[in-house]
Amino acid sequence: MKTLVVVSALSLISFGSFAQSVSATSSTLDGAEAKIAAQAEQQGDQYKITSVNSNNRVYMTAQLYK
């Protein structure tokens, strides 16, 4: 029983430490990154851009992490 409680507690801790995925759109790369940066700052996190797609508009995704 103790093992089950410990495993459950550890899984909750590791689940909370996962990075959060966010996205933003803009007409420029700088504009999309500024939106990502604002989201990260609002949550007190740092960010790492994971993808960018640009056709007529820029679509950017990033991971927020502590």
Phi, psi and omega in degrees: 000319180299322180297319179298318180295316180295315179297318178297316180296316180294324179292325177292320179295313182292327177298322180289343183266000178294147178288151179261135179268134178228162178218162179207153174234151179196174177274348180225160175298316180298320180295317179294317179294323178298322178293319177298314181299321179294319178297318179296315180297320180300326181263002180070030183247170169258171180220156174225121180291130183252335177199153177218135176227130179227122170242260173275336178228161178264129175242122185234139172239154181208161174253129174266139178211159181283000000 
